[in-house]
Amino acid sequence: MKKIKNESQLLQHATKLGAAYALKRGYVGIDGTTSAKDKQECIYRLLVQDKLVSPLSKEDETTANIRHKLVLWIMKHLPPEHSLLK
C-alpha cells in the first residue's frame, strides 16, 4: 500500500463527509461517542453496501486497509485543485 500525501487530513475529511452521508441516508448509529475506528468501519460498510467503493476481501479487512479505502474514496470526490490533493 503506497503512502498518500496528506493521508491523515484526507481521512479526517472522509470521516466527516462519510458521517454526513450516513445521516442523510437515515443511519443514526454514528454520534459523538462513537470511536474514530468504529465511525470509519461504519462508513466503509455503508459505502460498500451502496456500491460506492469496492469491498475488501475478508482477510484484508483491517483498520489500515479500511482507512486507505476511505482516503481513496474521498480523493475521487474532491475537485482536482483541492489543497489536500496537492
Phi and psi restraints in degrees (range 20) as a CNS / XPLOR table:
assign (resid 1 and name C) (resid 2 and name N)
       (resid 2 and name CA) (resid 2 and name C) 1.0 -79.6 20.0 2
assign (resid 2 and name N) (resid 2 and name CA)
       (resid 2 and name C) (resid 3 and name N) 1.0 136.1 20.0 2
assign (resid 2 and name C) (resid 3 and name N)
       (resid 3 and name CA) (resid 3 and name C) 1.0 -69.7 20.0 2
assign (resid 3 and name N) (resid 3 and name CA)
       (resid 3 and name C) (resid 4 and name N) 1.0 131.6 20.0 2
assign (resid 3 and name C) (resid 4 and name N)
       (resid 4 and name CA) (resid 4 and name C) 1.0 -103.4 20.0 2
assign (resid 4 and name N) (resid 4 and name CA)
       (resid 4 and name C) (resid 5 and name N) 1.0 136.0 20.0 2
assign (resid 4 and name C) (resid 5 and name N)
       (resid 5 and name CA) (resid 5 and name C) 1.0 -64.3 20.0 2
assign (resid 5 and name N) (resid 5 and name CA)
       (resid 5 and name C) (resid 6 and name N) 1.0 136.9 20.0 2
assign (resid 5 and name C) (resid 6 and name N)
       (resid 6 and name CA) (resid 6 and name C) 1.0 64.1 20.0 2
assign (resid 6 and name N) (resid 6 and name CA)
       (resid 6 and name C) (resid 7 and name N) 1.0 29.9 20.0 2
assign (resid 6 and name C) (resid 7 and name N)
       (resid 7 and name CA) (resid 7 and name C) 1.0 -60.3 20.0 2
assign (resid 7 and name N) (resid 7 and name CA)
       (resid 7 and name C) (resid 8 and name N) 1.0 -41.5 20.0 2
assign (resid 7 and name C) (resid 8 and name N)
       (resid 8 and name CA) (resid 8 and name C) 1.0 -67.2 20.0 2
assign (resid 8 and name N) (resid 8 and name CA)
       (resid 8 and name C) (resid 9 and name N) 1.0 -39.3 20.0 2
assign (resid 8 and name C) (resid 9 and name N)
       (resid 9 and name CA) (resid 9 and name C) 1.0 -68.9 20.0 2
assign (resid 9 and name N) (resid 9 and name CA)
       (resid 9 and name C) (resid 10 and name N) 1.0 -38.3 20.0 2
assign (resid 9 and name C) (resid 10 and name N)
       (resid 10 and name CA) (resid 10 and name C) 1.0 -64.0 20.0 2
assign (resid 10 and name N) (resid 10 and name CA)
       (resid 10 and name C) (resid 11 and name N) 1.0 -38.6 20.0 2
assign (resid 10 and name C) (resid 11 and name N)
       (resid 11 and name CA) (resid 11 and name C) 1.0 -65.0 20.0 2
assign (resid 11 and name N) (resid 11 and name CA)
       (resid 11 and name C) (resid 12 and name N) 1.0 -41.9 20.0 2
assign (resid 11 and name C) (resid 12 and name N)
       (resid 12 and name CA) (resid 12 and name C) 1.0 -61.8 20.0 2
assign (resid 12 and name N) (resid 12 and name CA)
       (resid 12 and name C) (resid 13 and name N) 1.0 -42.0 20.0 2
assign (resid 12 and name C) (resid 13 and name N)
       (resid 13 and name CA) (resid 13 and name C) 1.0 -65.5 20.0 2
assign (resid 13 and name N) (resid 13 and name CA)
       (resid 13 and name C) (resid 14 and name N) 1.0 -42.4 20.0 2
assign (resid 13 and name C) (resid 14 and name N)
       (resid 14 and name CA) (resid 14 and name C) 1.0 -64.1 20.0 2
assign (resid 14 and name N) (resid 14 and name CA)
       (resid 14 and name C) (resid 15 and name N) 1.0 -39.5 20.0 2
assign (resid 14 and name C) (resid 15 and name N)
       (resid 15 and name CA) (resid 15 and name C) 1.0 -65.4 20.0 2
assign (resid 15 and name N) (resid 15 and name CA)
       (resid 15 and name C) (resid 16 and name N) 1.0 -43.2 20.0 2
assign (resid 15 and name C) (resid 16 and name N)
       (resid 16 and name CA) (resid 16 and name C) 1.0 -64.2 20.0 2
assign (resid 16 and name N) (resid 16 and name CA)
       (resid 16 and name C) (resid 17 and name N) 1.0 -48.9 20.0 2
assign (resid 16 and name C) (resid 17 and name N)
       (resid 17 and name CA) (resid 17 and name C) 1.0 -70.3 20.0 2
assign (resid 17 and name N) (resid 17 and name CA)
       (resid 17 and name C) (resid 18 and name N) 1.0 -34.7 20.0 2
assign (resid 17 and name C) (resid 18 and name N)
       (resid 18 and name CA) (resid 18 and name C) 1.0 -66.1 20.0 2
assign (resid 18 and name N) (resid 18 and name CA)
       (resid 18 and name C) (resid 19 and name N) 1.0 -38.7 20.0 2
assign (resid 18 and name C) (resid 19 and name N)
       (resid 19 and name CA) (resid 19 and name C) 1.0 -66.4 20.0 2
assign (resid 19 and name N) (resid 19 and name CA)
       (resid 19 and name C) (resid 20 and name N) 1.0 -39.5 20.0 2
assign (resid 19 and name C) (resid 20 and name N)
       (resid 20 and name CA) (resid 20 and name C) 1.0 -64.8 20.0 2
assign (resid 20 and name N) (resid 20 and name CA)
       (resid 20 and name C) (resid 21 and name N) 1.0 -40.1 20.0 2
assign (resid 20 and name C) (resid 21 and name N)
       (resid 21 and name CA) (resid 21 and name C) 1.0 -62.4 20.0 2
assign (resid 21 and name N) (resid 21 and name CA)
       (resid 21 and name C) (resid 22 and name N) 1.0 -42.7 20.0 2
assign (resid 21 and name C) (resid 22 and name N)
       (resid 22 and name CA) (resid 22 and name C) 1.0 -62.5 20.0 2
assign (resid 22 and name N) (resid 22 and name CA)
       (resid 22 and name C) (resid 23 and name N) 1.0 -41.5 20.0 2
assign (resid 22 and name C) (resid 23 and name N)
       (resid 23 and name CA) (resid 23 and name C) 1.0 -64.8 20.0 2
assign (resid 23 and name N) (resid 23 and name CA)
       (resid 23 and name C) (resid 24 and name N) 1.0 -40.0 20.0 2
assign (resid 23 and name C) (resid 24 and name N)
       (resid 24 and name CA) (resid 24 and name C) 1.0 -63.8 20.0 2
assign (resid 24 and name N) (resid 24 and name CA)
       (resid 24 and name C) (resid 25 and name N) 1.0 -32.4 20.0 2
assign (resid 24 and name C) (resid 25 and name N)
       (resid 25 and name CA) (resid 25 and name C) 1.0 -77.2 20.0 2
assign (resid 25 and name N) (resid 25 and name CA)
       (resid 25 and name C) (resid 26 and name N) 1.0 -9.4 20.0 2
assign (resid 25 and name C) (resid 26 and name N)
       (resid 26 and name CA) (resid 26 and name C) 1.0 97.9 20.0 2
assign (resid 26 and name N) (resid 26 and name CA)
       (resid 26 and name C) (resid 27 and name N) 1.0 6.3 20.0 2
assign (resid 26 and name C) (resid 27 and name N)
       (resid 27 and name CA) (resid 27 and name C) 1.0 -82.4 20.0 2
assign (resid 27 and name N) (resid 27 and name CA)
       (resid 27 and name C) (resid 28 and name N) 1.0 122.2 20.0 2
assign (resid 27 and name C) (resid 28 and name N)
       (resid 28 and name CA) (resid 28 and name C) 1.0 -111.1 20.0 2
assign (resid 28 and name N) (resid 28 and name CA)
       (resid 28 and name C) (resid 29 and name N) 1.0 15.0 20.0 2
assign (resid 28 and name C) (resid 29 and name N)
       (resid 29 and name CA) (resid 29 and name C) 1.0 -79.2 20.0 2
assign (resid 29 and name N) (resid 29 and name CA)
       (resid 29 and name C) (resid 30 and name N) 1.0 -8.3 20.0 2
assign (resid 29 and name C) (resid 30 and name N)
       (resid 30 and name CA) (resid 30 and name C) 1.0 -105.2 20.0 2
assign (resid 30 and name N) (resid 30 and name CA)
       (resid 30 and name C) (resid 31 and name N) 1.0 121.1 20.0 2
assign (resid 30 and name C) (resid 31 and name N)
       (resid 31 and name CA) (resid 31 and name C) 1.0 -139.3 20.0 2
assign (resid 31 and name N) (resid 31 and name CA)
       (resid 31 and name C) (resid 32 and name N) 1.0 -170.4 20.0 2
assign (resid 31 and name C) (resid 32 and name N)
       (resid 32 and name CA) (resid 32 and name C) 1.0 -66.2 20.0 2
assign (resid 32 and name N) (resid 32 and name CA)
       (resid 32 and name C) (resid 33 and name N) 1.0 -20.8 20.0 2
assign (resid 32 and name C) (resid 33 and name N)
       (resid 33 and name CA) (resid 33 and name C) 1.0 -93.4 20.0 2
assign (resid 33 and name N) (resid 33 and name CA)
       (resid 33 and name C) (resid 34 and name N) 1.0 -5.2 20.0 2
assign (resid 33 and name C) (resid 34 and name N)
       (resid 34 and name CA) (resid 34 and name C) 1.0 -75.1 20.0 2
assign (resid 34 and name N) (resid 34 and name CA)
       (resid 34 and name C) (resid 35 and name N) 1.0 133.6 20.0 2
assign (resid 34 and name C) (resid 35 and name N)
       (resid 35 and name CA) (resid 35 and name C) 1.0 -68.8 20.0 2
assign (resid 35 and name N) (resid 35 and name CA)
       (resid 35 and name C) (resid 36 and name N) 1.0 158.2 20.0 2
assign (resid 35 and name C) (resid 36 and name N)
       (resid 36 and name CA) (resid 36 and name C) 1.0 -61.0 20.0 2
assign (resid 36 and name N) (resid 36 and name CA)
       (resid 36 and name C) (resid 37 and name N) 1.0 -40.7 20.0 2
assign (resid 36 and name C) (resid 37 and name N)
       (resid 37 and name CA) (resid 37 and name C) 1.0 -61.5 20.0 2
assign (resid 37 and name N) (resid 37 and name CA)
       (resid 37 and name C) (resid 38 and name N) 1.0 -44.2 20.0 2
assign (resid 37 and name C) (resid 38 and name N)
       (resid 38 and name CA) (resid 38 and name C) 1.0 -68.5 20.0 2
assign (resid 38 and name N) (resid 38 and name CA)
       (resid 38 and name C) (resid 39 and name N) 1.0 -38.4 20.0 2
assign (resid 38 and name C) (resid 39 and name N)
       (resid 39 and name CA) (resid 39 and name C) 1.0 -60.0 20.0 2
assign (resid 39 and name N) (resid 39 and name CA)
       (resid 39 and name C) (resid 40 and name N) 1.0 -46.8 20.0 2
assign (resid 39 and name C) (resid 40 and name N)
       (resid 40 and name CA) (resid 40 and name C) 1.0 -63.3 20.0 2
assign (resid 40 and name N) (resid 40 and name CA)
       (resid 40 and name C) (resid 41 and name N) 1.0 -40.9 20.0 2
assign (resid 40 and name C) (resid 41 and name N)
       (resid 41 and name CA) (resid 41 and name C) 1.0 -67.0 20.0 2
assign (resid 41 and name N) (resid 41 and name CA)
       (resid 41 and name C) (resid 42 and name N) 1.0 -41.5 20.0 2
assign (resid 41 and name C) (resid 42 and name N)
       (resid 42 and name CA) (resid 42 and name C) 1.0 -62.5 20.0 2
assign (resid 42 and name N) (resid 42 and name CA)
       (resid 42 and name C) (resid 43 and name N) 1.0 -44.7 20.0 2
assign (resid 42 and name C) (resid 43 and name N)
       (resid 43 and name CA) (resid 43 and name C) 1.0 -63.7 20.0 2
assign (resid 43 and name N) (resid 43 and name CA)
       (resid 43 and name C) (resid 44 and name N) 1.0 -44.9 20.0 2
assign (resid 43 and name C) (resid 44 and name N)
       (resid 44 and name CA) (resid 44 and name C) 1.0 -57.7 20.0 2
assign (resid 44 and name N) (resid 44 and name CA)
       (resid 44 and name C) (resid 45 and name N) 1.0 -48.7 20.0 2
assign (resid 44 and name C) (resid 45 and name N)
       (resid 45 and name CA) (resid 45 and name C) 1.0 -64.9 20.0 2
assign (resid 45 and name N) (resid 45 and name CA)
       (resid 45 and name C) (resid 46 and name N) 1.0 -36.3 20.0 2
assign (resid 45 and name C) (resid 46 and name N)
       (resid 46 and name CA) (resid 46 and name C) 1.0 -66.4 20.0 2
assign (resid 46 and name N) (resid 46 and name CA)
       (resid 46 and name C) (resid 47 and name N) 1.0 -42.4 20.0 2
assign (resid 46 and name C) (resid 47 and name N)
       (resid 47 and name CA) (resid 47 and name C) 1.0 -65.5 20.0 2
assign (resid 47 and name N) (resid 47 and name CA)
       (resid 47 and name C) (resid 48 and name N) 1.0 -36.6 20.0 2
assign (resid 47 and name C) (resid 48 and name N)
       (resid 48 and name CA) (resid 48 and name C) 1.0 -66.7 20.0 2
assign (resid 48 and name N) (resid 48 and name CA)
       (resid 48 and name C) (resid 49 and name N) 1.0 -44.1 20.0 2
assign (resid 48 and name C) (resid 49 and name N)
       (resid 49 and name CA) (resid 49 and name C) 1.0 -60.6 20.0 2
assign (resid 49 and name N) (resid 49 and name CA)
       (resid 49 and name C) (resid 50 and name N) 1.0 -39.2 20.0 2
assign (resid 49 and name C) (resid 50 and name N)
       (resid 50 and name CA) (resid 50 and name C) 1.0 -84.4 20.0 2
assign (resid 50 and name N) (resid 50 and name CA)
       (resid 50 and name C) (resid 51 and name N) 1.0 2.7 20.0 2
assign (resid 50 and name C) (resid 51 and name N)
       (resid 51 and name CA) (resid 51 and name C) 1.0 60.8 20.0 2
assign (resid 51 and name N) (resid 51 and name CA)
       (resid 51 and name C) (resid 52 and name N) 1.0 38.0 20.0 2
assign (resid 51 and name C) (resid 52 and name N)
       (resid 52 and name CA) (resid 52 and name C) 1.0 -94.8 20.0 2
assign (resid 52 and name N) (resid 52 and name CA)
       (resid 52 and name C) (resid 53 and name N) 1.0 -20.1 20.0 2
assign (resid 52 and name C) (resid 53 and name N)
       (resid 53 and name CA) (resid 53 and name C) 1.0 -135.0 20.0 2
assign (resid 53 and name N) (resid 53 and name CA)
       (resid 53 and name C) (resid 54 and name N) 1.0 152.1 20.0 2
assign (resid 53 and name C) (resid 54 and name N)
       (resid 54 and name CA) (resid 54 and name C) 1.0 -80.5 20.0 2
assign (resid 54 and name N) (resid 54 and name CA)
       (resid 54 and name C) (resid 55 and name N) 1.0 142.2 20.0 2
assign (resid 54 and name C) (resid 55 and name N)
       (resid 55 and name CA) (resid 55 and name C) 1.0 -74.3 20.0 2
assign (resid 55 and name N) (resid 55 and name CA)
       (resid 55 and name C) (resid 56 and name N) 1.0 149.7 20.0 2
assign (resid 55 and name C) (resid 56 and name N)
       (resid 56 and name CA) (resid 56 and name C) 1.0 -81.9 20.0 2
assign (resid 56 and name N) (resid 56 and name CA)
       (resid 56 and name C) (resid 57 and name N) 1.0 154.4 20.0 2
assign (resid 56 and name C) (resid 57 and name N)
       (resid 57 and name CA) (resid 57 and name C) 1.0 -69.6 20.0 2
assign (resid 57 and name N) (resid 57 and name CA)
       (resid 57 and name C) (resid 58 and name N) 1.0 158.8 20.0 2
assign (resid 57 and name C) (resid 58 and name N)
       (resid 58 and name CA) (resid 58 and name C) 1.0 -56.1 20.0 2
assign (resid 58 and name N) (resid 58 and name CA)
       (resid 58 and name C) (resid 59 and name N) 1.0 -40.6 20.0 2
assign (resid 58 and name C) (resid 59 and name N)
       (resid 59 and name CA) (resid 59 and name C) 1.0 -74.7 20.0 2
assign (resid 59 and name N) (resid 59 and name CA)
       (resid 59 and name C) (resid 60 and name N) 1.0 -17.5 20.0 2
assign (resid 59 and name C) (resid 60 and name N)
       (resid 60 and name CA) (resid 60 and name C) 1.0 -96.1 20.0 2
assign (resid 60 and name N) (resid 60 and name CA)
       (resid 60 and name C) (resid 61 and name N) 1.0 0.4 20.0 2
assign (resid 60 and name C) (resid 61 and name N)
       (resid 61 and name CA) (resid 61 and name C) 1.0 -77.9 20.0 2
assign (resid 61 and name N) (resid 61 and name CA)
       (resid 61 and name C) (resid 62 and name N) 1.0 76.3 20.0 2
assign (resid 61 and name C) (resid 62 and name N)
       (resid 62 and name CA) (resid 62 and name C) 1.0 -108.6 20.0 2
assign (resid 62 and name N) (resid 62 and name CA)
       (resid 62 and name C) (resid 63 and name N) 1.0 165.3 20.0 2
assign (resid 62 and name C) (resid 63 and name N)
       (resid 63 and name CA) (resid 63 and name C) 1.0 -59.7 20.0 2
assign (resid 63 and name N) (resid 63 and name CA)
       (resid 63 and name C) (resid 64 and name N) 1.0 -42.4 20.0 2
assign (resid 63 and name C) (resid 64 and name N)
       (resid 64 and name CA) (resid 64 and name C) 1.0 -64.1 20.0 2
assign (resid 64 and name N) (resid 64 and name CA)
       (resid 64 and name C) (resid 65 and name N) 1.0 -41.9 20.0 2
assign (resid 64 and name C) (resid 65 and name N)
       (resid 65 and name CA) (resid 65 and name C) 1.0 -69.1 20.0 2
assign (resid 65 and name N) (resid 65 and name CA)
       (resid 65 and name C) (resid 66 and name N) 1.0 -37.4 20.0 2
assign (resid 65 and name C) (resid 66 and name N)
       (resid 66 and name CA) (resid 66 and name C) 1.0 -65.3 20.0 2
assign (resid 66 and name N) (resid 66 and name CA)
       (resid 66 and name C) (resid 67 and name N) 1.0 -42.9 20.0 2
assign (resid 66 and name C) (resid 67 and name N)
       (resid 67 and name CA) (resid 67 and name C) 1.0 -61.5 20.0 2
assign (resid 67 and name N) (resid 67 and name CA)
       (resid 67 and name C) (resid 68 and name N) 1.0 -42.5 20.0 2
assign (resid 67 and name C) (resid 68 and name N)
       (resid 68 and name CA) (resid 68 and name C) 1.0 -62.1 20.0 2
assign (resid 68 and name N) (resid 68 and name CA)
       (resid 68 and name C) (resid 69 and name N) 1.0 -42.3 20.0 2
assign (resid 68 and name C) (resid 69 and name N)
       (resid 69 and name CA) (resid 69 and name C) 1.0 -61.6 20.0 2
assign (resid 69 and name N) (resid 69 and name CA)
       (resid 69 and name C) (resid 70 and name N) 1.0 -41.9 20.0 2
assign (resid 69 and name C) (resid 70 and name N)
       (resid 70 and name CA) (resid 70 and name C) 1.0 -64.5 20.0 2
assign (resid 70 and name N) (resid 70 and name CA)
       (resid 70 and name C) (resid 71 and name N) 1.0 -39.1 20.0 2
assign (resid 70 and name C) (resid 71 and name N)
       (resid 71 and name CA) (resid 71 and name C) 1.0 -64.9 20.0 2
assign (resid 71 and name N) (resid 71 and name CA)
       (resid 71 and name C) (resid 72 and name N) 1.0 -43.7 20.0 2
assign (resid 71 and name C) (resid 72 and name N)
       (resid 72 and name CA) (resid 72 and name C) 1.0 -63.1 20.0 2
assign (resid 72 and name N) (resid 72 and name CA)
       (resid 72 and name C) (resid 73 and name N) 1.0 -38.9 20.0 2
assign (resid 72 and name C) (resid 73 and name N)
       (resid 73 and name CA) (resid 73 and name C) 1.0 -61.6 20.0 2
assign (resid 73 and name N) (resid 73 and name CA)
       (resid 73 and name C) (resid 74 and name N) 1.0 -47.9 20.0 2
assign (resid 73 and name C) (resid 74 and name N)
       (resid 74 and name CA) (resid 74 and name C) 1.0 -69.7 20.0 2
assign (resid 74 and name N) (resid 74 and name CA)
       (resid 74 and name C) (resid 75 and name N) 1.0 -32.5 20.0 2
assign (resid 74 and name C) (resid 75 and name N)
       (resid 75 and name CA) (resid 75 and name C) 1.0 -62.8 20.0 2
assign (resid 75 and name N) (resid 75 and name CA)
       (resid 75 and name C) (resid 76 and name N) 1.0 -34.5 20.0 2
assign (resid 75 and name C) (resid 76 and name N)
       (resid 76 and name CA) (resid 76 and name C) 1.0 -73.5 20.0 2
assign (resid 76 and name N) (resid 76 and name CA)
       (resid 76 and name C) (resid 77 and name N) 1.0 -21.7 20.0 2
assign (resid 76 and name C) (resid 77 and name N)
       (resid 77 and name CA) (resid 77 and name C) 1.0 -100.9 20.0 2
assign (resid 77 and name N) (resid 77 and name CA)
       (resid 77 and name C) (resid 78 and name N) 1.0 -5.2 20.0 2
assign (resid 77 and name C) (resid 78 and name N)
       (resid 78 and name CA) (resid 78 and name C) 1.0 -89.3 20.0 2
assign (resid 78 and name N) (resid 78 and name CA)
       (resid 78 and name C) (resid 79 and name N) 1.0 147.9 20.0 2
assign (resid 78 and name C) (resid 79 and name N)
       (resid 79 and name CA) (resid 79 and name C) 1.0 -65.4 20.0 2
assign (resid 79 and name N) (resid 79 and name CA)
       (resid 79 and name C) (resid 80 and name N) 1.0 149.3 20.0 2
assign (resid 79 and name C) (resid 80 and name N)
       (resid 80 and name CA) (resid 80 and name C) 1.0 -57.9 20.0 2
assign (resid 80 and name N) (resid 80 and name CA)
       (resid 80 and name C) (resid 81 and name N) 1.0 -25.9 20.0 2
assign (resid 80 and name C) (resid 81 and name N)
       (resid 81 and name CA) (resid 81 and name C) 1.0 -89.9 20.0 2
assign (resid 81 and name N) (resid 81 and name CA)
       (resid 81 and name C) (resid 82 and name N) 1.0 4.8 20.0 2
assign (resid 81 and name C) (resid 82 and name N)
       (resid 82 and name CA) (resid 82 and name C) 1.0 -61.0 20.0 2
assign (resid 82 and name N) (resid 82 and name CA)
       (resid 82 and name C) (resid 83 and name N) 1.0 141.4 20.0 2
assign (resid 82 and name C) (resid 83 and name N)
       (resid 83 and name CA) (resid 83 and name C) 1.0 -62.2 20.0 2
assign (resid 83 and name N) (resid 83 and name CA)
       (resid 83 and name C) (resid 84 and name N) 1.0 -30.7 20.0 2
assign (resid 83 and name C) (resid 84 and name N)
       (resid 84 and name CA) (resid 84 and name C) 1.0 -73.0 20.0 2
assign (resid 84 and name N) (resid 84 and name CA)
       (resid 84 and name C) (resid 85 and name N) 1.0 -16.5 20.0 2
assign (resid 84 and name C) (resid 85 and name N)
       (resid 85 and name CA) (resid 85 and name C) 1.0 -93.7 20.0 2
assign (resid 85 and name N) (resid 85 and name CA)
       (resid 85 and name C) (resid 86 and name N) 1.0 -0.6 20.0 2
